Amino acid sequence: MNSIPNIVSVQKDFFKTQKTKDVSYRLKLLKALRHEIISNEQAIYEALKKDFNKSEFESFLSEYGLVFSELNLVIKNLKKWAKPKRVKASLLTFPSRDYIYKSPYGNVLVIGPWNYPFLLTMEPLIMAIAAGNTVVLKPSELTTNTSQLISEIISNVFPEQVAISVQGGVPVATELLAQRWDYIFFTGSVPVGKIIAKAAAKHLTPVTLELGGKSPCIIDDTVDLKLTARRIIWGKFLNGGQTCIAADYIIVKDNIKGAFIEKLKKEIIRAYGDNPKSSQDFPRIINKKHTKRLARALDDVTIVFGGEVDIENRYIAPTLVDSPNLDSELMTNEIFGPILPILTYNTEMDIENIIRAYEKPLAFYVFSNNKSFVDSTINKFEFGGGAVNDLLIHFGNPKLPFGGVGASGMGAYHGKYGFDTFSHDKSIIKRGNWIDPSARYASYGFKKLNFIKKMFRWFG
């Protein structure tokens, strides 16, 4: 099973055997996957260390722990999720019993990103298998160590006709997208997301696109500055700032900007020391190309803290930038690195003018103790999801759907939402035979029409 067309053909043939529709078979595979992940825990940390210089703590918090908890959640609830759900019947279809059946799509393609290479490939894989699909997974070619380990884990657990990892760069991704899939799940950048959507449209293939954008963070003058700074530094610089739901920039009330910048500086030093480059807790940029991109974004801006760049060692210091122009390179694209622009506002219209200058973001954050300000702000703007008085934490609750809107993506997953994403809802009515009202049958006539109109008014 070498060529991509052959891989797809074999998986499609296996799906037709109905084996993956057996919930007990899915559970057997998922439990085997859990055992394999537990066995490889240290290897996962080591791979992430090699790819990002991630600490074991951060690797557990942001990758391993989330995958493990999601896997446990699925194993615990799969039988309940997969069971047909009976819904209330309509009197217009009396007598009947009405159901929603959870049905897998079939052969699924999952394309993973490089920024959280273990979490953001394994979680959709888990949900696709749980829903009864066969899966071809393409991990990122940029995270060579983690992607190789993922491929080994998958090959140790799954028959290739059920799930397989295919490694490679753009040519492999292009060939994969040339195939006909039943569902495509992609996490990555907006430009590549458009390529995925175009390829899927050729066959009317449904897609989930988890993208990104410039996620804002608004801070008013009612907050505890120290606590707010601590939470922002944690959420912004986690994974070296390479997080799709990190705050891309902050908009702080003008009268507290100076004091807040000082708090941010202190929190960076508290977290990573006077020399973050030597900190065991501060990750590296994924490669030299992205490091150079970030270095260029620091040209012609006002740096108030940090700014050190080491291309060879893929290092960008935690950096604060004061009031960059909205049309600067730093502000025209998603930053995806440890650089935090600081903008200011005086009125709510100032906030709106900044945020409306960009596409709808994946995440949105507001720090305030003013309830009316919080409520009006989160209701005014369109975004994927977010948090009040913290960063990132909405990602950690499997009871909340995670996904974007507009340019930041389409579709959602996490917990049961992930199972639902990879399942088609079949609507089934089981009609009774003990009575058969004649009103719908020809010949019709005026009396039947009046009767039907009343039925629709009363019981529709």
C-alpha positions as CSV (number, residue, x, y, z in Angstrom):
1,M,0.0,0.0,0.0
2,N,2.3,2.7,-1.2
3,S,0.7,5.2,-3.6
4,I,-1.8,7.7,-2.2
5,P,-4.6,6.6,-4.7
6,N,-4.1,3.0,-3.5
7,I,-4.3,4.0,0.1
8,V,-7.6,5.9,-0.5
9,S,-9.0,3.0,-2.5
10,V,-8.2,0.4,0.1
11,Q,-9.7,2.5,2.9
12,K,-12.8,3.1,0.9
13,D,-13.2,-0.6,0.3
14,F,-12.7,-1.3,4.0
15,F,-15.3,1.2,4.9
16,K,-17.8,-0.6,2.7
17,T,-17.4,-3.7,4.9
18,Q,-19.3,-1.9,7.7
19,K,-16.6,-2.9,10.2
20,T,-16.0,0.7,11.4
21,K,-19.7,1.1,12.1
22,D,-19.3,-1.4,15.0
23,V,-18.9,0.8,18.1
24,S,-17.1,-2.0,20.0
25,Y,-14.5,-2.1,17.2
26,R,-14.0,1.7,17.4
27,L,-13.6,1.4,21.2
28,K,-11.1,-1.4,20.8
29,L,-9.0,0.8,18.6
30,L,-9.3,3.9,20.8
31,K,-8.3,1.9,23.9
32,A,-5.3,0.6,22.0
33,L,-4.4,4.1,21.0
34,R,-4.6,5.3,24.6
35,H,-2.2,2.5,25.7
36,E,0.2,3.4,22.9
37,I,0.1,7.1,23.9
38,I,0.8,6.3,27.5
39,S,3.7,4.1,26.5
40,N,5.2,6.9,24.5
41,E,4.6,9.8,26.9
42,Q,8.3,10.5,27.4
43,A,9.1,10.1,23.7
44,I,6.4,12.7,23.0
45,Y,8.0,15.2,25.3
46,E,11.4,14.5,23.8
47,A,10.1,15.0,20.3
48,L,8.5,18.3,21.2
49,K,11.6,19.4,22.9
50,K,13.6,18.7,19.8
51,D,11.1,20.5,17.5
52,F,10.4,23.6,19.8
53,N,12.6,23.4,22.8
54,K,9.3,23.0,24.8
55,S,9.5,22.2,28.5
56,E,7.9,19.0,29.7
57,F,5.4,21.0,31.7
58,E,4.3,23.0,28.7
59,S,4.2,19.9,26.5
60,F,1.9,18.2,29.0
61,L,-0.3,21.2,29.6
62,S,-0.8,22.2,26.0
63,E,-0.5,18.9,24.1
64,Y,-0.2,15.5,25.8
65,G,-2.7,16.2,28.7
66,L,-5.4,17.6,26.4
67,V,-5.1,14.6,24.0
68,F,-5.2,12.2,26.9
69,S,-8.3,13.8,28.5
70,E,-10.1,14.0,25.2
71,L,-9.4,10.3,24.5
72,N,-10.7,9.3,27.9
73,L,-13.8,11.4,27.3
74,V,-14.5,9.7,24.0
75,I,-14.0,6.2,25.4
76,K,-16.3,6.9,28.3
77,N,-19.1,8.4,26.2
78,L,-18.9,6.8,22.8
79,K,-21.7,4.3,23.2
80,K,-24.1,7.0,24.3
81,W,-23.1,9.4,21.6
82,A,-23.4,6.8,18.8
83,K,-26.8,5.6,19.9
84,P,-29.7,6.7,17.7
85,K,-31.6,9.6,19.3
86,R,-35.3,9.6,19.4
87,V,-37.0,13.0,18.8
88,K,-40.5,14.1,19.2
89,A,-42.7,13.2,16.2
90,S,-44.8,15.7,14.3
91,L,-48.6,15.3,14.3
92,L,-48.3,15.9,10.5
93,T,-46.6,12.5,10.1
94,F,-48.8,10.6,12.7
95,P,-48.4,7.8,13.4
96,S,-44.6,7.6,13.5
97,R,-41.4,7.3,15.6
98,D,-38.7,9.7,14.6
99,Y,-34.9,9.3,15.1
100,I,-31.5,10.9,14.4
101,Y,-28.9,8.3,13.4
102,K,-25.2,9.1,13.7
103,S,-23.5,8.0,10.5
104,P,-19.8,8.2,9.6
105,Y,-19.0,10.1,6.4
106,G,-16.5,7.5,5.2
107,N,-12.9,8.2,4.1
108,V,-11.6,11.3,5.9
109,L,-8.5,13.4,5.3
110,V,-7.0,15.2,8.3
111,I,-4.2,17.7,7.7
112,G,-2.4,18.8,10.8
113,P,-0.5,22.0,11.6
114,W,3.0,22.5,13.0
115,N,2.4,24.7,16.0
116,Y,0.8,22.1,18.2
117,P,1.8,19.0,16.2
118,F,0.7,16.3,18.6
119,L,-2.5,17.9,19.9
120,L,-3.9,19.2,16.7
121,T,-3.4,16.1,14.7
122,M,-4.3,13.5,17.3
123,E,-7.5,15.1,18.5
124,P,-9.3,15.2,15.1
125,L,-7.9,11.7,14.4
126,I,-9.5,10.5,17.6
127,M,-12.9,12.0,16.8
128,A,-12.9,10.8,13.2
129,I,-12.2,7.2,14.4
130,A,-14.8,7.5,17.1
131,A,-17.4,8.5,14.6
132,G,-16.6,5.4,12.5
133,N,-14.5,6.8,9.6
134,T,-11.3,5.6,8.0
135,V,-8.6,8.2,8.2
136,V,-5.6,9.4,6.3
137,L,-3.6,11.8,8.4
138,K,-0.9,14.2,7.1
139,P,1.2,15.6,10.0
140,S,3.3,18.7,9.4
141,E,6.6,18.3,7.6
142,L,8.1,21.1,9.7
143,T,8.0,19.2,13.0
144,T,10.0,16.2,11.8
145,N,10.5,14.6,15.2
146,T,6.9,14.8,16.4
147,S,5.5,13.8,13.0
148,Q,7.7,10.8,12.8
149,L,6.6,9.7,16.3
150,I,2.9,10.3,15.4
151,S,3.3,8.1,12.3
152,E,4.9,5.3,14.5
153,I,2.1,5.5,17.0
154,I,-0.6,5.2,14.3
155,S,1.1,2.3,12.6
156,N,1.4,0.5,15.9
157,V,-2.3,0.8,16.6
158,F,-4.3,0.9,13.4
159,P,-4.5,-1.4,10.4
160,E,-3.6,0.7,7.4
161,Q,-7.1,0.3,5.9
162,V,-8.5,2.1,9.0
163,A,-5.9,4.9,9.7
164,I,-2.5,5.7,8.2
165,S,-0.1,8.7,8.5
166,V,1.3,10.0,5.3
167,Q,4.3,12.3,5.7
168,G,5.6,14.8,3.2
169,G,5.6,18.4,2.1
170,V,3.6,20.4,-0.4
171,P,3.8,17.8,-3.2
172,V,2.3,15.1,-0.9
173,A,-0.4,17.5,0.3
174,T,-1.2,18.4,-3.3
175,E,-1.6,14.8,-4.3
176,L,-3.8,14.1,-1.2
177,L,-6.1,17.0,-2.1
178,A,-6.4,15.7,-5.7
179,Q,-8.2,12.6,-4.3
180,R,-11.9,12.4,-3.6
181,W,-12.7,12.4,0.1
182,D,-15.9,12.1,2.1
183,Y,-14.7,14.8,4.6
184,I,-11.6,17.0,5.0
185,F,-10.4,18.5,8.3
186,F,-7.7,21.1,8.1
187,T,-5.9,23.2,10.8
188,G,-3.5,25.9,9.5
189,S,-3.2,29.2,7.9
190,V,-5.9,31.2,6.0
191,P,-4.1,31.1,2.6
192,V,-3.8,27.3,2.8
193,G,-7.3,27.0,4.0
194,K,-8.5,28.7,0.8
195,I,-6.6,26.1,-1.2
196,I,-8.2,23.3,0.8
197,A,-11.7,24.8,0.3
198,K,-11.1,25.1,-3.4
199,A,-10.0,21.5,-3.7
200,A,-12.9,20.3,-1.7
201,A,-15.4,22.2,-3.7
202,K,-14.5,20.2,-6.8
203,H,-16.2,17.2,-5.3
204,L,-18.6,19.1,-3.0
205,T,-16.7,17.6,-0.1
206,P,-17.6,19.0,3.4
207,V,-14.8,20.6,5.3
208,T,-13.8,21.9,8.7
209,L,-11.3,24.6,8.5
210,E,-9.6,25.7,11.7
211,L,-7.6,28.8,10.7
212,G,-6.6,31.9,12.6
213,G,-6.4,35.7,12.2
214,K,-5.6,38.7,14.3
215,S,-7.3,38.0,17.7
216,P,-7.7,41.1,19.8
217,C,-7.5,41.6,23.5
218,I,-9.2,44.6,25.1
219,I,-8.2,45.9,28.5
220,D,-10.1,48.7,30.3
221,D,-9.1,50.7,33.4
222,T,-11.2,48.6,35.9
223,V,-8.8,45.7,35.9
224,D,-6.1,44.5,38.4
225,L,-3.1,45.4,36.3
226,K,-0.7,42.8,37.8
227,L,-3.1,39.9,37.5
228,T,-4.1,40.9,34.0
229,A,-0.4,41.2,32.9
230,R,0.4,37.8,34.3
231,R,-2.4,36.1,32.5
232,I,-1.6,37.9,29.2
233,I,2.1,37.0,29.4
234,W,1.2,33.4,30.0
235,G,-1.3,33.2,27.2
236,K,0.7,35.2,24.6
237,F,4.1,33.6,25.1
238,L,3.0,30.0,25.6
239,N,4.6,27.9,22.8
240,G,6.7,31.0,21.9
241,G,3.6,32.8,20.8
242,Q,2.9,30.2,18.1
243,T,-0.7,29.7,19.0
244,C,-3.6,30.4,16.7
245,I,-5.8,31.7,19.6
246,A,-3.1,33.8,21.2
247,A,-3.8,37.5,21.6
248,D,-2.4,38.9,18.4
249,Y,-2.5,42.5,19.8
250,I,-3.9,44.3,22.8
251,I,-6.0,47.5,23.0
252,V,-5.6,49.1,26.4
253,K,-7.3,52.1,27.8
254,D,-5.0,55.1,27.1
255,N,-4.8,56.3,30.7
256,I,-3.3,53.1,32.0
257,K,-1.0,52.2,29.1
258,G,2.3,53.3,30.7
259,A,1.6,51.5,34.0
260,F,0.4,48.4,32.2
261,I,3.5,48.2,30.1
262,E,5.6,48.2,33.2
263,K,3.5,45.4,34.6
264,L,4.0,43.4,31.4
265,K,7.8,43.9,31.6
266,K,7.9,42.6,35.2
267,E,5.8,39.6,34.3
268,I,8.0,38.6,31.4
269,I,11.1,38.8,33.7
270,R,9.2,36.8,36.4
271,A,8.3,34.1,33.9
272,Y,11.5,33.8,31.9
273,G,14.2,35.7,33.8
274,D,16.4,38.5,32.8
275,N,17.7,36.5,29.8
276,P,14.7,34.5,28.3
277,K,17.1,32.9,25.8
278,S,18.6,30.8,28.6
279,S,15.2,30.0,30.1
280,Q,14.2,26.3,30.0
281,D,10.6,27.4,29.7
282,F,10.7,29.6,26.6
283,P,10.3,27.7,23.3
284,R,11.9,28.4,20.0
285,I,10.4,29.4,16.6
286,I,9.7,26.4,14.4
287,N,12.3,27.2,11.8
288,K,14.7,29.9,10.4
289,K,12.2,31.0,7.8
290,H,9.6,32.0,10.3
291,T,12.3,33.5,12.5
292,K,13.3,35.8,9.7
293,R,9.7,36.7,9.0
294,L,9.2,37.8,12.6
295,A,12.5,39.7,12.6
296,R,11.4,41.7,9.5
297,A,8.1,42.6,11.3
298,L,10.2,44.3,14.0
299,D,11.7,46.7,11.5
300,D,10.7,50.4,11.9
301,V,8.5,49.8,15.0
302,T,8.9,51.1,18.6
303,I,10.2,48.3,20.8
304,V,9.7,49.0,24.5
305,F,10.9,45.6,25.7
306,G,12.8,42.7,24.2
307,G,13.5,42.7,20.5
308,E,16.6,40.4,20.5
309,V,16.8,38.1,17.5
310,D,19.0,35.1,16.8
311,I,18.2,33.6,13.4
312,E,20.6,30.7,13.7
313,N,19.1,29.5,17.0
314,R,15.5,30.3,16.0
315,Y,15.1,32.7,18.9
316,I,12.9,35.8,19.1
317,A,12.8,37.4,22.6
318,P,9.5,38.1,24.3
319,T,8.9,41.6,22.8
320,L,6.5,44.5,23.4
321,V,5.9,47.0,20.6
322,D,4.2,50.3,21.3
323,S,1.6,51.7,18.9
324,P,2.5,50.2,15.6
325,N,0.7,51.5,12.5
326,L,-2.3,49.4,11.5
327,D,-0.8,49.1,8.0
328,S,2.6,48.0,9.2
329,E,3.9,44.5,8.4
330,L,3.4,43.6,12.1
331,M,-0.3,44.5,12.0
332,T,-1.3,43.4,8.5
333,N,-0.8,39.6,9.1
334,E,-1.2,37.3,12.0
335,I,2.0,37.5,14.0
336,F,2.3,33.9,15.2
337,G,5.3,34.6,17.4
338,P,6.4,36.2,20.7
339,I,5.7,39.8,19.7
340,L,2.9,41.8,21.4
341,P,1.8,45.1,19.9
342,I,0.1,47.5,22.3
343,L,-2.5,49.8,20.9
344,T,-4.7,52.2,22.9
345,Y,-8.3,53.5,23.0
346,N,-10.3,56.2,24.6
347,T,-13.8,55.5,23.3
348,E,-15.6,52.3,22.3
349,M,-15.6,53.6,18.7
350,D,-11.8,53.6,18.8
351,I,-11.9,49.8,19.6
352,E,-14.4,49.2,16.9
353,N,-12.3,51.0,14.3
354,I,-9.3,48.9,15.1
355,I,-11.0,45.5,15.2
356,R,-13.2,46.2,12.1
357,A,-10.0,46.9,10.2
358,Y,-9.3,43.1,10.1
359,E,-11.2,39.9,9.3
360,K,-13.3,38.2,11.9
361,P,-10.9,36.6,14.4
362,L,-10.6,33.1,15.7
363,A,-10.4,34.3,19.3
364,F,-11.5,37.4,21.2
365,Y,-10.5,38.5,24.7
366,V,-11.7,41.3,27.0
367,F,-10.3,42.1,30.5
368,S,-12.8,44.2,32.5
369,N,-14.8,44.3,35.7
370,N,-17.5,46.4,34.0
371,K,-20.2,43.9,33.2
372,S,-22.1,46.1,30.8
373,F,-18.8,46.9,28.9
374,V,-18.0,43.2,28.7
375,D,-21.5,42.2,27.5
376,S,-21.7,45.0,24.9
377,T,-18.2,44.1,23.6
378,I,-18.7,40.4,23.2
379,N,-22.1,40.9,21.6
380,K,-20.9,43.6,19.1
381,F,-18.2,41.6,17.4
382,E,-18.2,38.3,15.5
383,F,-15.5,35.8,16.4
384,G,-14.9,32.1,16.9
385,G,-14.8,32.0,20.7
386,G,-13.0,33.6,23.6
387,A,-12.7,34.5,27.2
388,V,-13.3,37.2,29.7
389,N,-10.4,38.1,32.0
390,D,-8.1,35.4,30.7
391,L,-6.6,34.0,27.5
392,L,-6.8,30.6,25.8
393,I,-8.8,28.8,28.5
394,H,-11.9,28.3,26.4
395,F,-10.0,25.8,24.4
396,G,-9.7,23.5,27.4
397,N,-13.4,22.9,28.0
398,P,-14.7,20.0,25.9
399,K,-18.3,21.1,26.5
400,L,-17.6,24.2,24.4
401,P,-17.3,24.0,20.6
402,F,-14.0,25.3,19.2
403,G,-14.0,26.8,15.7
404,G,-13.8,30.0,13.7
405,V,-16.2,32.2,11.7
406,G,-15.6,33.9,8.4
407,A,-12.0,34.1,7.5
408,S,-10.9,32.4,10.8
409,G,-12.6,29.1,9.8
410,M,-15.7,27.1,9.5
411,G,-17.0,24.2,11.6
412,A,-16.2,23.3,15.2
413,Y,-14.9,20.4,17.3
414,H,-13.9,19.3,20.8
415,G,-15.7,16.8,23.0
416,K,-19.1,15.7,21.5
417,Y,-18.8,18.5,19.0
418,G,-15.9,16.7,17.5
419,F,-17.8,13.5,17.3
420,D,-20.7,15.4,15.7
421,T,-18.3,17.1,13.2
422,F,-17.2,13.7,11.8
423,S,-20.8,12.3,11.8
424,H,-23.7,12.9,9.4
425,D,-27.1,13.1,11.1
426,K,-29.5,10.8,9.3
427,S,-33.1,11.7,9.8
428,I,-35.3,8.6,10.0
429,I,-39.1,8.3,10.4
430,K,-40.5,4.9,11.2
431,R,-44.1,5.0,10.1
432,G,-46.8,3.0,11.7
433,N,-49.2,0.9,9.7
434,W,-52.1,0.6,12.1
435,I,-53.9,3.7,10.7
436,D,-53.5,5.5,7.4
437,P,-55.3,8.9,7.1
438,S,-56.6,9.4,3.6
439,A,-56.3,13.3,3.5
440,R,-53.0,13.3,1.6
441,Y,-54.1,11.0,-1.2
442,A,-55.8,12.0,-4.5
443,S,-58.4,12.8,-5.4
444,Y,-58.0,16.1,-3.5
445,G,-60.7,18.7,-3.8
446,F,-61.7,21.8,-1.8
447,K,-62.6,20.0,1.4
448,K,-59.3,18.2,1.7
449,L,-57.4,21.4,0.9
450,N,-59.2,23.3,3.8
451,F,-58.5,20.3,6.1
452,I,-54.8,20.2,5.2
453,K,-54.5,24.0,5.7
454,K,-56.0,23.6,9.2
455,M,-53.7,20.7,10.0
456,F,-50.6,22.8,9.1
457,R,-51.8,25.8,11.2
458,W,-52.6,23.7,14.2
459,F,-49.8,21.0,14.2
460,G,-46.9,22.3,12.1
